[in-house]
Amino acid sequence: MKIYFAGSIRGGRADQGVYQKLIEYLRKFGEVLTEHVGDAAITENEGENAADEEIYEKDMAWLRMSDALVAEVSTPSLGVGYEIGMAESFGKKILCLFNPDCGRKISAMLSGNPALKVGFYRNMPEAQGLIDHFIKDIKEHAKG
């Protein structure tokens, strides 16, 4: 399985440690195409050494080849929202993870969209359980 992980980069890196743990967990199910999102060395200024067009083309290629998108959406990000919309248009399975303890509300564009699975978690075991259920559903639908 090829998994596209989405998390905020230019929108803020406050959840980078969470992204890293989620990516590590997702690796047990397959290849995470966007492991760099969890890298502590990447800052909000990511992309200064690469043209925005190159980043867009690379990310869209990864998104097209992925089997599913898992997005951590507690930190608002225009890019993550765009990736979710594109994944939906490509017919990908999508899981949005949101921590209600972050002090913000999840966008109604996510929580109100029946094409997305939205999971609320407060700790890593809860997030992992949501991922387990999401992956199990994908595998069951692939069988039959």
N, CA, C and O atoms as CSV, one atom per row, in Angstrom:
chain,resi,resn,atom,element,x,y,z
A,1,MET,N,N,0.842,-1.175,0.000
A,1,MET,CA,C,0.000,0.000,0.000
A,1,MET,C,C,0.888,1.239,0.000
A,1,MET,O,O,1.907,1.286,0.689
A,2,LYS,N,N,0.492,2.236,-0.776
A,2,LYS,CA,C,1.188,3.513,-0.818
A,2,LYS,C,C,0.296,4.556,-0.141
A,2,LYS,O,O,-0.853,4.761,-0.532
A,3,ILE,N,N,0.854,5.207,0.883
A,3,ILE,CA,C,0.093,6.146,1.700
A,3,ILE,C,C,0.687,7.543,1.566
A,3,ILE,O,O,1.892,7.743,1.716
A,4,TYR,N,N,-0.183,8.495,1.280
A,4,TYR,CA,C,0.207,9.907,1.241
A,4,TYR,C,C,-0.183,10.501,2.581
A,4,TYR,O,O,-1.361,10.518,2.938
A,5,PHE,N,N,0.806,10.990,3.328
A,5,PHE,CA,C,0.523,11.628,4.606
A,5,PHE,C,C,0.571,13.132,4.414
A,5,PHE,O,O,1.520,13.654,3.829
A,6,ALA,N,N,-0.442,13.831,4.900
A,6,ALA,CA,C,-0.495,15.283,4.801
A,6,ALA,C,C,-0.528,15.903,6.187
A,6,ALA,O,O,-1.277,15.472,7.063
A,7,GLY,N,N,0.300,16.922,6.366
A,7,GLY,CA,C,0.338,17.689,7.601
A,7,GLY,C,C,0.904,19.058,7.285
A,7,GLY,O,O,1.570,19.240,6.266
A,8,SER,N,N,0.648,19.998,8.135
A,8,SER,CA,C,1.053,21.378,7.898
A,8,SER,C,C,2.570,21.528,7.840
A,8,SER,O,O,3.303,20.983,8.665
A,9,ILE,N,N,3.013,22.279,6.845
A,9,ILE,CA,C,4.428,22.672,6.782
A,9,ILE,C,C,4.493,24.197,6.870
A,9,ILE,O,O,4.909,24.733,7.897
A,10,ARG,N,N,4.099,24.889,5.834
A,10,ARG,CA,C,4.155,26.350,5.846
A,10,ARG,C,C,3.106,26.963,6.768
A,10,ARG,O,O,3.254,28.110,7.189
A,11,GLY,N,N,2.065,26.230,7.083
A,11,GLY,CA,C,1.012,26.729,7.974
A,11,GLY,C,C,1.388,26.673,9.441
A,11,GLY,O,O,0.668,27.205,10.286
A,12,GLY,N,N,2.512,26.034,9.757
A,12,GLY,CA,C,2.973,25.925,11.140
A,12,GLY,C,C,3.425,24.512,11.446
A,12,GLY,O,O,2.817,23.547,10.983
A,13,ARG,N,N,4.483,24.387,12.219
A,13,ARG,CA,C,5.095,23.086,12.505
A,13,ARG,C,C,4.866,22.622,13.933
A,13,ARG,O,O,5.589,21.750,14.415
A,14,ALA,N,N,3.880,23.181,14.623
A,14,ALA,CA,C,3.644,22.839,16.028
A,14,ALA,C,C,3.372,21.353,16.229
A,14,ALA,O,O,3.670,20.816,17.296
A,15,ASP,N,N,2.808,20.673,15.223
A,15,ASP,CA,C,2.453,19.263,15.370
A,15,ASP,C,C,3.454,18.317,14.696
A,15,ASP,O,O,3.140,17.150,14.463
A,16,GLN,N,N,4.630,18.805,14.389
A,16,GLN,CA,C,5.637,17.989,13.696
A,16,GLN,C,C,5.902,16.679,14.425
A,16,GLN,O,O,6.017,15.637,13.780
A,17,GLY,N,N,6.003,16.701,15.740
A,17,GLY,CA,C,6.264,15.482,16.504
A,17,GLY,C,C,5.130,14.469,16.365
A,17,GLY,O,O,5.371,13.263,16.300
A,18,VAL,N,N,3.906,14.961,16.319
A,18,VAL,CA,C,2.739,14.095,16.104
A,18,VAL,C,C,2.822,13.479,14.707
A,18,VAL,O,O,2.590,12.283,14.530
A,19,TYR,N,N,3.158,14.319,13.708
A,19,TYR,CA,C,3.274,13.812,12.336
A,19,TYR,C,C,4.300,12.684,12.274
A,19,TYR,O,O,4.067,11.651,11.646
A,20,GLN,N,N,5.429,12.895,12.929
A,20,GLN,CA,C,6.501,11.898,12.909
A,20,GLN,C,C,6.011,10.565,13.483
A,20,GLN,O,O,6.285,9.508,12.916
A,21,LYS,N,N,5.297,10.612,14.593
A,21,LYS,CA,C,4.783,9.385,15.213
A,21,LYS,C,C,3.727,8.715,14.328
A,21,LYS,O,O,3.701,7.489,14.213
A,22,LEU,N,N,2.860,9.515,13.706
A,22,LEU,CA,C,1.844,8.947,12.814
A,22,LEU,C,C,2.491,8.288,11.600
A,22,LEU,O,O,2.081,7.205,11.184
A,23,ILE,N,N,3.491,8.939,11.040
A,23,ILE,CA,C,4.199,8.377,9.877
A,23,ILE,C,C,4.880,7.066,10.256
A,23,ILE,O,O,4.811,6.090,9.508
A,24,GLU,N,N,5.533,7.041,11.407
A,24,GLU,CA,C,6.171,5.799,11.870
A,24,GLU,C,C,5.138,4.688,11.974
A,24,GLU,O,O,5.411,3.553,11.582
A,25,TYR,N,N,3.968,4.995,12.491
A,25,TYR,CA,C,2.914,3.983,12.623
A,25,TYR,C,C,2.392,3.547,11.255
A,25,TYR,O,O,2.169,2.359,11.024
A,26,LEU,N,N,2.198,4.500,10.358
A,26,LEU,CA,C,1.687,4.183,9.021
A,26,LEU,C,C,2.630,3.271,8.235
A,26,LEU,O,O,2.181,2.515,7.374
A,27,ARG,N,N,3.921,3.335,8.523
A,27,ARG,CA,C,4.902,2.487,7.819
A,27,ARG,C,C,4.602,1.002,7.968
A,27,ARG,O,O,4.991,0.209,7.111
A,28,LYS,N,N,3.922,0.612,9.035
A,28,LYS,CA,C,3.632,-0.812,9.211
A,28,LYS,C,C,2.607,-1.313,8.189
A,28,LYS,O,O,2.451,-2.520,8.002
A,29,PHE,N,N,1.902,-0.371,7.523
A,29,PHE,CA,C,0.892,-0.739,6.530
A,29,PHE,C,C,1.392,-0.607,5.098
A,29,PHE,O,O,0.755,-1.101,4.168
A,30,GLY,N,N,2.522,0.053,4.919
A,30,GLY,CA,C,3.041,0.233,3.563
A,30,GLY,C,C,4.020,1.379,3.486
A,30,GLY,O,O,4.567,1.828,4.494
A,31,GLU,N,N,4.228,1.843,2.273
A,31,GLU,CA,C,5.181,2.916,2.004
A,31,GLU,C,C,4.496,4.273,2.206
A,31,GLU,O,O,3.444,4.545,1.627
A,32,VAL,N,N,5.111,5.108,3.032
A,32,VAL,CA,C,4.610,6.469,3.222
A,32,VAL,C,C,5.396,7.359,2.261
A,32,VAL,O,O,6.593,7.580,2.441
A,33,LEU,N,N,4.713,7.861,1.247
A,33,LEU,CA,C,5.371,8.601,0.175
A,33,LEU,C,C,5.877,9.967,0.622
A,33,LEU,O,O,6.780,10.526,-0.001
A,34,THR,N,N,5.314,10.499,1.678
A,34,THR,CA,C,5.632,11.857,2.127
A,34,THR,C,C,6.200,11.855,3.542
A,34,THR,O,O,5.764,12.634,4.389
A,35,GLU,N,N,7.162,10.991,3.799
A,35,GLU,CA,C,7.770,10.894,5.128
A,35,GLU,C,C,8.395,12.208,5.579
A,35,GLU,O,O,8.489,12.472,6.778
A,36,HIS,N,N,8.822,13.029,4.629
A,36,HIS,CA,C,9.486,14.288,4.967
A,36,HIS,C,C,8.604,15.229,5.782
A,36,HIS,O,O,9.121,16.114,6.463
A,37,VAL,N,N,7.294,15.057,5.729
A,37,VAL,CA,C,6.385,15.934,6.470
A,37,VAL,C,C,6.645,15.829,7.973
A,37,VAL,O,O,6.428,16.798,8.700
A,38,GLY,N,N,7.099,14.685,8.444
A,38,GLY,CA,C,7.397,14.500,9.858
A,38,GLY,C,C,8.809,14.880,10.262
A,38,GLY,O,O,9.148,14.802,11.443
A,39,ASP,N,N,9.635,15.283,9.322
A,39,ASP,CA,C,11.042,15.593,9.572
A,39,ASP,C,C,11.169,16.886,10.385
A,39,ASP,O,O,10.653,17.931,9.989
A,40,ALA,N,N,11.852,16.802,11.512
A,40,ALA,CA,C,12.040,17.979,12.370
A,40,ALA,C,C,12.883,19.051,11.701
A,40,ALA,O,O,12.810,20.216,12.090
A,41,ALA,N,N,13.676,18.688,10.710
A,41,ALA,CA,C,14.533,19.660,10.030
A,41,ALA,C,C,13.761,20.553,9.066
A,41,ALA,O,O,14.252,21.606,8.661
A,42,ILE,N,N,12.554,20.132,8.699
A,42,ILE,CA,C,11.739,20.947,7.800
A,42,ILE,C,C,11.042,22.019,8.613
A,42,ILE,O,O,10.438,21.738,9.648
A,43,THR,N,N,11.129,23.239,8.140
A,43,THR,CA,C,10.531,24.366,8.841
A,43,THR,C,C,9.399,24.962,8.013
A,43,THR,O,O,9.097,24.492,6.916
A,44,GLU,N,N,8.785,25.996,8.554
A,44,GLU,CA,C,7.734,26.709,7.823
A,44,GLU,C,C,8.277,27.331,6.538
A,44,GLU,O,O,7.508,27.679,5.642
A,45,ASN,N,N,9.587,27.468,6.447
A,45,ASN,CA,C,10.215,28.037,5.253
A,45,ASN,C,C,10.588,26.966,4.240
A,45,ASN,O,O,11.344,27.237,3.307
A,46,GLU,N,N,10.071,25.759,4.408
A,46,GLU,CA,C,10.339,24.659,3.486
A,46,GLU,C,C,10.082,25.104,2.065
A,46,GLU,O,O,9.117,25.816,1.785
A,47,GLY,N,N,10.941,24.684,1.185
A,47,GLY,CA,C,10.754,25.011,-0.216
A,47,GLY,C,C,11.600,26.182,-0.678
A,47,GLY,O,O,11.556,26.537,-1.856
A,48,GLU,N,N,12.371,26.793,0.215
A,48,GLU,CA,C,13.206,27.913,-0.208
A,48,GLU,C,C,14.250,27.481,-1.223
A,48,GLU,O,O,14.690,28.284,-2.046
A,49,ASN,N,N,14.651,26.206,-1.167
A,49,ASN,CA,C,15.659,25.715,-2.105
A,49,ASN,C,C,15.041,25.030,-3.314
A,49,ASN,O,O,15.768,24.572,-4.195
A,50,ALA,N,N,13.736,24.950,-3.374
A,50,ALA,CA,C,13.048,24.330,-4.505
A,50,ALA,C,C,11.921,25.256,-4.954
A,50,ALA,O,O,11.281,25.928,-4.145
A,51,ALA,N,N,11.705,25.271,-6.243
A,51,ALA,CA,C,10.628,26.103,-6.773
A,51,ALA,C,C,9.281,25.538,-6.329
A,51,ALA,O,O,9.102,24.324,-6.234
A,52,ASP,N,N,8.348,26.429,-6.064
A,52,ASP,CA,C,7.011,25.998,-5.667
A,52,ASP,C,C,6.404,25.056,-6.698
A,52,ASP,O,O,5.702,24.111,-6.340
A,53,GLU,N,N,6.670,25.307,-7.972
A,53,GLU,CA,C,6.133,24.452,-9.035
A,53,GLU,C,C,6.668,23.024,-8.927
A,53,GLU,O,O,5.943,22.062,-9.179
A,54,GLU,N,N,7.944,22.897,-8.549
A,54,GLU,CA,C,8.538,21.567,-8.377
A,54,GLU,C,C,7.874,20.827,-7.216
A,54,GLU,O,O,7.585,19.635,-7.314
A,55,ILE,N,N,7.638,21.539,-6.124
A,55,ILE,CA,C,6.988,20.935,-4.960
A,55,ILE,C,C,5.585,20.476,-5.349
A,55,ILE,O,O,5.183,19.360,-5.019
A,56,TYR,N,N,4.845,21.324,-6.042
A,56,TYR,CA,C,3.490,20.984,-6.467
A,56,TYR,C,C,3.487,19.744,-7.356
A,56,TYR,O,O,2.718,18.813,-7.118
A,57,GLU,N,N,4.335,19.725,-8.371
A,57,GLU,CA,C,4.365,18.591,-9.304
A,57,GLU,C,C,4.740,17.289,-8.596
A,57,GLU,O,O,4.141,16.245,-8.853
A,58,LYS,N,N,5.713,17.351,-7.721
A,58,LYS,CA,C,6.142,16.153,-6.985
A,58,LYS,C,C,5.023,15.649,-6.077
A,58,LYS,O,O,4.736,14.452,-6.041
A,59,ASP,N,N,4.395,16.567,-5.347
A,59,ASP,CA,C,3.333,16.166,-4.423
A,59,ASP,C,C,2.124,15.614,-5.176
A,59,ASP,O,O,1.524,14.634,-4.734
A,60,MET,N,N,1.760,16.216,-6.290
A,60,MET,CA,C,0.617,15.715,-7.065
A,60,MET,C,C,0.927,14.336,-7.661
A,60,MET,O,O,0.037,13.489,-7.743
A,61,ALA,N,N,2.157,14.106,-8.069
A,61,ALA,CA,C,2.543,12.775,-8.582
A,61,ALA,C,C,2.414,11.733,-7.474
A,61,ALA,O,O,1.889,10.644,-7.706
A,62,TRP,N,N,2.890,12.059,-6.270
A,62,TRP,CA,C,2.767,11.142,-5.133
A,62,TRP,C,C,1.306,10.901,-4.797
A,62,TRP,O,O,0.907,9.769,-4.519
A,63,LEU,N,N,0.511,11.952,-4.820
A,63,LEU,CA,C,-0.900,11.816,-4.493
A,63,LEU,C,C,-1.610,10.910,-5.497
A,63,LEU,O,O,-2.429,10.075,-5.112
A,64,ARG,N,N,-1.300,11.073,-6.772
A,64,ARG,CA,C,-1.912,10.226,-7.807
A,64,ARG,C,C,-1.542,8.760,-7.635
A,64,ARG,O,O,-2.371,7.881,-7.872
A,65,MET,N,N,-0.307,8.485,-7.224
A,65,MET,CA,C,0.131,7.082,-7.109
A,65,MET,C,C,-0.251,6.448,-5.778
A,65,MET,O,O,-0.083,5.242,-5.593
A,66,SER,N,N,-0.759,7.245,-4.859
A,66,SER,CA,C,-1.108,6.712,-3.546
A,66,SER,C,C,-2.402,5.914,-3.598
A,66,SER,O,O,-3.232,6.083,-4.492
A,67,ASP,N,N,-2.544,5.039,-2.612
A,67,ASP,CA,C,-3.784,4.281,-2.425
A,67,ASP,C,C,-4.725,5.003,-1.466
A,67,ASP,O,O,-5.942,4.824,-1.516
A,68,ALA,N,N,-4.145,5.817,-0.595
A,68,ALA,CA,C,-4.945,6.500,0.423
A,68,ALA,C,C,-4.204,7.726,0.917
A,68,ALA,O,O,-2.983,7.828,0.806
A,69,LEU,N,N,-4.980,8.662,1.471
A,69,LEU,CA,C,-4.406,9.849,2.093
A,69,LEU,C,C,-4.804,9.848,3.562
A,69,LEU,O,O,-5.973,9.663,3.901
A,70,VAL,N,N,-3.821,10.058,4.425
A,70,VAL,CA,C,-4.074,10.270,5.851
A,70,VAL,C,C,-3.582,11.676,6.144
A,70,VAL,O,O,-2.412,11.989,5.921
A,71,ALA,N,N,-4.474,12.527,6.645
A,71,ALA,CA,C,-4.124,13.915,6.930
A,71,ALA,C,C,-4.355,14.221,8.399
A,71,ALA,O,O,-5.407,13.904,8.954
A,72,GLU,N,N,-3.367,14.838,9.019
A,72,GLU,CA,C,-3.538,15.348,10.374
A,72,GLU,C,C,-3.935,16.800,10.191
A,72,GLU,O,O,-3.154,17.589,9.659
A,73,VAL,N,N,-5.139,17.170,10.623
A,73,VAL,CA,C,-5.706,18.475,10.286
A,73,VAL,C,C,-5.909,19.397,11.486
A,73,VAL,O,O,-6.673,20.358,11.394
A,74,SER,N,N,-5.251,19.130,12.591
A,74,SER,CA,C,-5.414,19.967,13.778
A,74,SER,C,C,-4.804,21.357,13.590
A,74,SER,O,O,-5.325,22.335,14.127
A,75,THR,N,N,-3.709,21.456,12.835
A,75,THR,CA,C,-3.128,22.752,12.482
A,75,THR,C,C,-3.642,23.123,11.104
A,75,THR,O,O,-3.331,22.436,10.131
A,76,PRO,N,N,-4.420,24.194,10.995
A,76,PRO,CA,C,-4.969,24.572,9.688
A,76,PRO,C,C,-3.871,24.824,8.665
A,76,PRO,O,O,-2.847,25.436,8.972
A,77,SER,N,N,-4.096,24.347,7.453
A,77,SER,CA,C,-3.119,24.486,6.379
A,77,SER,C,C,-3.844,24.527,5.043
A,77,SER,O,O,-4.609,23.620,4.717
A,78,LEU,N,N,-3.604,25.578,4.272
A,78,LEU,CA,C,-4.201,25.664,2.939
A,78,LEU,C,C,-3.744,24.501,2.072
A,78,LEU,O,O,-4.540,23.927,1.329
A,79,GLY,N,N,-2.464,24.152,2.164
A,79,GLY,CA,C,-1.932,23.063,1.354
A,79,GLY,C,C,-2.570,21.730,1.678
A,79,GLY,O,O,-2.903,20.965,0.772
A,80,VAL,N,N,-2.746,21.441,2.952
A,80,VAL,CA,C,-3.384,20.178,3.346
A,80,VAL,C,C,-4.826,20.147,2.860
A,80,VAL,O,O,-5.293,19.118,2.373
A,81,GLY,N,N,-5.527,21.255,2.985
A,81,GLY,CA,C,-6.897,21.314,2.477
A,81,GLY,C,C,-6.946,21.058,0.982
A,81,GLY,O,O,-7.828,20.352,0.495
A,82,TYR,N,N,-5.999,21.632,0.254
A,82,TYR,CA,C,-5.924,21.417,-1.186
A,82,TYR,C,C,-5.644,19.945,-1.495
A,82,TYR,O,O,-6.270,19.362,-2.380
A,83,GLU,N,N,-4.707,19.354,-0.767
A,83,GLU,CA,C,-4.376,17.939,-0.975
A,83,GLU,C,C,-5.590,17.052,-0.723
A,83,GLU,O,O,-5.823,16.096,-1.463
A,84,ILE,N,N,-6.360,17.361,0.311
A,84,ILE,CA,C,-7.562,16.581,0.606
A,84,ILE,C,C,-8.551,16.701,-0.547
A,84,ILE,O,O,-9.109,15.697,-0.991
A,85,GLY,N,N,-8.772,17.913,-1.031
A,85,GLY,CA,C,-9.685,18.112,-2.155
A,85,GLY,C,C,-9.235,17.386,-3.407
A,85,GLY,O,O,-10.051,16.787,-4.106
A,86,MET,N,N,-7.941,17.435,-3.696
A,86,MET,CA,C,-7.424,16.740,-4.874
A,86,MET,C,C,-7.536,15.222,-4.692
A,86,MET,O,O,-7.892,14.509,-5.630
A,87,ALA,N,N,-7.236,14.735,-3.501
A,87,ALA,CA,C,-7.354,13.295,-3.244
A,87,ALA,C,C,-8.792,12.845,-3.455
A,87,ALA,O,O,-9.033,11.777,-4.017
A,88,GLU,N,N,-9.739,13.646,-3.012
A,88,GLU,CA,C,-11.146,13.308,-3.224
A,88,GLU,C,C,-11.456,13.265,-4.723
A,88,GLU,O,O,-12.145,12.357,-5.187
A,89,SER,N,N,-10.953,14.241,-5.477
A,89,SER,CA,C,-11.222,14.266,-6.915
A,89,SER,C,C,-10.560,13.088,-7.633
A,89,SER,O,O,-11.040,12.660,-8.683
A,90,PHE,N,N,-9.469,12.563,-7.082
A,90,PHE,CA,C,-8.793,11.394,-7.648
A,90,PHE,C,C,-9.432,10.081,-7.200
A,90,PHE,O,O,-9.016,9.011,-7.644
A,91,GLY,N,N,-10.440,10.151,-6.323
A,91,GLY,CA,C,-11.115,8.949,-5.850
A,91,GLY,C,C,-10.352,8.188,-4.779
A,91,GLY,O,O,-10.560,6.987,-4.611
A,92,LYS,N,N,-9.472,8.866,-4.051
A,92,LYS,CA,C,-8.682,8.214,-3.000
A,92,LYS,C,C,-9.504,8.053,-1.726
A,92,LYS,O,O,-10.442,8.811,-1.478
A,93,LYS,N,N,-9.145,7.072,-0.934
A,93,LYS,CA,C,-9.702,6.917,0.416
A,93,LYS,C,C,-8.981,7.930,1.302
A,93,LYS,O,O,-7.761,8.077,1.220
A,94,ILE,N,N,-9.740,8.628,2.150
A,94,ILE,CA,C,-9.177,9.734,2.929
A,94,ILE,C,C,-9.572,9.617,4.396
A,94,ILE,O,O,-10.741,9.422,4.729
A,95,LEU,N,N,-8.566,9.742,5.268
A,95,LEU,CA,C,-8.783,9.813,6.705
A,95,LEU,C,C,-8.214,11.136,7.193
A,95,LEU,O,O,-7.038,11.428,6.974
A,96,CYS,N,N,-9.043,11.937,7.855
A,96,CYS,CA,C,-8.609,13.179,8.495
A,96,CYS,C,C,-8.601,12.966,9.997
A,96,CYS,O,O,-9.616,12.589,10.584
A,97,LEU,N,N,-7.464,13.206,10.611
A,97,LEU,CA,C,-7.314,13.058,12.054
A,97,LEU,C,C,-7.290,14.443,12.697
A,97,LEU,O,O,-6.565,15.333,12.252
A,98,PHE,N,N,-8.084,14.613,13.741
A,98,PHE,CA,C,-8.184,15.910,14.407
A,98,PHE,C,C,-8.153,15.723,15.916
A,98,PHE,O,O,-8.872,14.891,16.468
A,99,ASN,N,N,-7.306,16.514,16.576
A,99,ASN,CA,C,-7.222,16.491,18.031
A,99,ASN,C,C,-8.049,17.657,18.584
A,99,ASN,O,O,-7.649,18.812,18.437
A,100,PRO,N,N,-9.194,17.375,19.217
A,100,PRO,CA,C,-10.050,18.465,19.718
A,100,PRO,C,C,-9.414,19.267,20.849
A,100,PRO,O,O,-9.922,20.329,21.207
A,101,ASP,N,N,-8.311,18.779,21.419
A,101,ASP,CA,C,-7.626,19.511,22.470
A,101,ASP,C,C,-6.709,20.609,21.926
A,101,ASP,O,O,-6.045,21.300,22.698
A,102,CYS,N,N,-6.671,20.774,20.594
A,102,CYS,CA,C,-5.770,21.753,19.988
A,102,CYS,C,C,-6.223,23.195,20.182
A,102,CYS,O,O,-5.457,24.124,19.930
A,103,GLY,N,N,-7.462,23.389,20.627
A,103,GLY,CA,C,-7.953,24.741,20.851
A,103,GLY,C,C,-8.650,25.356,19.649
A,103,GLY,O,O,-9.034,26.525,19.685
A,104,ARG,N,N,-8.818,24.581,18.586
A,104,ARG,CA,C,-9.515,25.048,17.389
A,104,ARG,C,C,-10.655,24.106,17.080
A,104,ARG,O,O,-10.762,23.031,17.671
A,105,LYS,N,N,-11.500,24.504,16.162
A,105,LYS,CA,C,-12.582,23.638,15.689
A,105,LYS,C,C,-12.214,23.124,14.310
A,105,LYS,O,O,-11.563,23.822,13.532
A,106,ILE,N,N,-12.629,21.912,14.011
A,106,ILE,CA,C,-12.380,21.353,12.696
A,106,ILE,C,C,-13.269,22.067,11.678
A,106,ILE,O,O,-14.400,22.443,11.985
A,107,SER,N,N,-12.758,22.245,10.491
A,107,SER,CA,C,-13.513,22.893,9.428
A,107,SER,C,C,-14.754,22.069,9.076
A,107,SER,O,O,-14.688,20.844,8.980
A,108,ALA,N,N,-15.874,22.749,8.888
A,108,ALA,CA,C,-17.102,22.076,8.458
A,108,ALA,C,C,-16.940,21.474,7.071
A,108,ALA,O,O,-17.663,20.543,6.715
A,109,MET,N,N,-15.999,21.991,6.279
A,109,MET,CA,C,-15.747,21.442,4.949
A,109,MET,C,C,-15.162,20.031,5.044
A,109,MET,O,O,-15.255,19.252,4.096
A,110,LEU,N,N,-14.569,19.711,6.176
A,110,LEU,CA,C,-14.070,18.353,6.413
A,110,LEU,C,C,-15.114,17.531,7.158
A,110,LEU,O,O,-15.517,16.465,6.692
A,111,SER,N,N,-15.548,18.020,8.305
A,111,SER,CA,C,-16.465,17.230,9.129
A,111,SER,C,C,-17.821,17.033,8.464
A,111,SER,O,O,-18.529,16.078,8.782
A,112,GLY,N,N,-18.191,17.916,7.553
A,112,GLY,CA,C,-19.474,17.789,6.870
A,112,GLY,C,C,-19.423,17.031,5.561
A,112,GLY,O,O,-20.458,16.832,4.924
A,113,ASN,N,N,-18.240,16.604,5.145
A,113,ASN,CA,C,-18.081,15.923,3.863
A,113,ASN,C,C,-18.228,14.411,4.044
A,113,ASN,O,O,-17.364,13.790,4.662
A,114,PRO,N,N,-19.291,13.805,3.524
A,114,PRO,CA,C,-19.492,12.364,3.708
A,114,PRO,C,C,-18.471,11.499,2.963
A,114,PRO,O,O,-18.382,10.297,3.216
A,115,ALA,N,N,-17.701,12.095,2.048
A,115,ALA,CA,C,-16.687,11.325,1.316
A,115,ALA,C,C,-15.427,11.110,2.148
A,115,ALA,O,O,-14.574,10.301,1.784
A,116,LEU,N,N,-15.305,11.825,3.254
A,116,LEU,CA,C,-14.112,11.721,4.101
A,116,LEU,C,C,-14.435,10.965,5.377
A,116,LEU,O,O,-15.550,11.039,5.895
A,117,LYS,N,N,-13.451,10.242,5.874
A,117,LYS,CA,C,-13.549,9.687,7.222
A,117,LYS,C,C,-12.820,10.672,8.124
A,117,LYS,O,O,-11.655,10.996,7.892
A,118,VAL,N,N,-13.510,11.145,9.151
A,118,VAL,CA,C,-12.919,12.072,10.102
A,118,VAL,C,C,-12.863,11.383,11.448
A,118,VAL,O,O,-13.865,10.859,11.933
A,119,GLY,N,N,-11.682,11.387,12.047
A,119,GLY,CA,C,-11.502,10.751,13.343
A,119,GLY,C,C,-10.959,11.732,14.358
A,119,GLY,O,O,-10.032,12.490,14.069
A,120,PHE,N,N,-11.536,11.717,15.545
A,120,PHE,CA,C,-11.104,12.583,16.632
A,120,PHE,C,C,-10.287,11.754,17.619
A,120,PHE,O,O,-10.683,10.657,18.010
A,121,TYR,N,N,-9.148,12.299,18.010
A,121,TYR,CA,C,-8.264,11.578,18.926
A,121,TYR,C,C,-7.665,12.557,19.931
A,121,TYR,O,O,-7.547,13.752,19.656
A,122,ARG,N,N,-7.297,12.050,21.070
A,122,ARG,CA,C,-6.652,12.877,22.090
A,122,ARG,C,C,-5.249,12.381,22.432
A,122,ARG,O,O,-4.485,13.073,23.105
A,123,ASN,N,N,-4.918,11.184,21.966
A,123,ASN,CA,C,-3.600,10.629,22.246
A,123,ASN,C,C,-3.217,9.685,21.103
A,123,ASN,O,O,-4.044,9.361,20.251
A,124,MET,N,N,-1.990,9.261,21.096
A,124,MET,CA,C,-1.496,8.442,19.996
A,124,MET,C,C,-2.199,7.087,19.907
A,124,MET,O,O,-2.495,6.660,18.791
A,125,PRO,N,N,-2.486,6.380,21.006
A,125,PRO,CA,C,-3.221,5.120,20.869
A,125,PRO,C,C,-4.585,5.300,20.188
A,125,PRO,O,O,-5.004,4.451,19.401
A,126,GLU,N,N,-5.271,6.398,20.491
A,126,GLU,CA,C,-6.552,6.647,19.829
A,126,GLU,C,C,-6.356,6.901,18.333
A,126,GLU,O,O,-7.124,6.389,17.518
A,127,ALA,N,N,-5.342,7.680,17.964
A,127,ALA,CA,C,-5.054,7.943,16.550
A,127,ALA,C,C,-4.695,6.640,15.833
A,127,ALA,O,O,-5.139,6.401,14.710
A,128,GLN,N,N,-3.899,5.810,16.482
A,128,GLN,CA,C,-3.517,4.527,15.880
A,128,GLN,C,C,-4.729,3.628,15.669
A,128,GLN,O,O,-4.818,2.933,14.657
A,129,GLY,N,N,-5.655,3.636,16.613
A,129,GLY,CA,C,-6.878,2.850,16.462
A,129,GLY,C,C,-7.701,3.324,15.273
A,129,GLY,O,O,-8.263,2.508,14.542
A,130,LEU,N,N,-7.778,4.634,15.075
A,130,LEU,CA,C,-8.497,5.178,13.918
A,130,LEU,C,C,-7.825,4.751,12.619
A,130,LEU,O,O,-8.499,4.411,11.647
A,131,ILE,N,N,-6.502,4.771,12.606
A,131,ILE,CA,C,-5.754,4.333,11.424
A,131,ILE,C,C,-5.996,2.848,11.165
A,131,ILE,O,O,-6.226,2.441,10.026
A,132,ASP,N,N,-5.944,2.042,12.222
A,132,ASP,CA,C,-6.192,0.596,12.079
A,132,ASP,C,C,-7.541,0.340,11.414
A,132,ASP,O,O,-7.638,-0.461,10.485
A,133,HIS,N,N,-8.567,1.015,11.887
A,133,HIS,CA,C,-9.921,0.836,11.352
A,133,HIS,C,C,-9.996,1.289,9.886
A,133,HIS,O,O,-10.613,0.621,9.057
A,134,PHE,N,N,-9.371,2.416,9.580
A,134,PHE,CA,C,-9.342,2.961,8.216
A,134,PHE,C,C,-8.669,1.982,7.248
A,134,PHE,O,O,-9.195,1.703,6.171
A,135,ILE,N,N,-7.514,1.470,7.639
A,135,ILE,CA,C,-6.775,0.536,6.775
A,135,ILE,C,C,-7.560,-0.767,6.617
A,135,ILE,O,O,-7.618,-1.328,5.523
A,136,LYS,N,N,-8.163,-1.246,7.704
A,136,LYS,CA,C,-8.978,-2.468,7.636
A,136,LYS,C,C,-10.123,-2.282,6.641
A,136,LYS,O,O,-10.398,-3.175,5.839
A,137,ASP,N,N,-10.793,-1.126,6.689
A,137,ASP,CA,C,-11.885,-0.847,5.743
A,137,ASP,C,C,-11.391,-0.847,4.295
A,137,ASP,O,O,-12.061,-1.383,3.413
A,138,ILE,N,N,-10.239,-0.259,4.052
A,138,ILE,CA,C,-9.674,-0.226,2.691
A,138,ILE,C,C,-9.425,-1.648,2.202
A,138,ILE,O,O,-9.783,-2.001,1.079
A,139,LYS,N,N,-8.810,-2.456,3.055
A,139,LYS,CA,C,-8.496,-3.834,2.668
A,139,LYS,C,C,-9.763,-4.652,2.419
A,139,LYS,O,O,-9.814,-5.454,1.486
A,140,GLU,N,N,-10.780,-4.450,3.250
A,140,GLU,CA,C,-12.040,-5.188,3.067
A,140,GLU,C,C,-12.723,-4.788,1.765
A,140,GLU,O,O,-13.266,-5.645,1.067
A,141,HIS,N,N,-12.705,-3.501,1.428
A,141,HIS,CA,C,-13.320,-3.050,0.182
A,141,HIS,C,C,-12.541,-3.526,-1.041
A,141,HIS,O,O,-13.116,-3.740,-2.109
A,142,ALA,N,N,-11.234,-3.690,-0.878
A,142,ALA,CA,C,-10.406,-4.152,-1.991
A,142,ALA,C,C,-10.687,-5.630,-2.298
A,142,ALA,O,O,-10.559,-6.066,-3.442
A,143,LYS,N,N,-11.069,-6.392,-1.273
A,143,LYS,CA,C,-11.356,-7.810,-1.462
A,143,LYS,C,C,-12.664,-8.032,-2.211
A,143,LYS,O,O,-12.808,-8.996,-2.963
A,144,GLY,N,N,-13.612,-7.130,-1.996
A,144,GLY,CA,C,-14.831,-7.507,-2.573
A,144,GLY,C,C,-15.868,-6.580,-2.863
A,144,GLY,O,O,-16.920,-6.969,-3.370
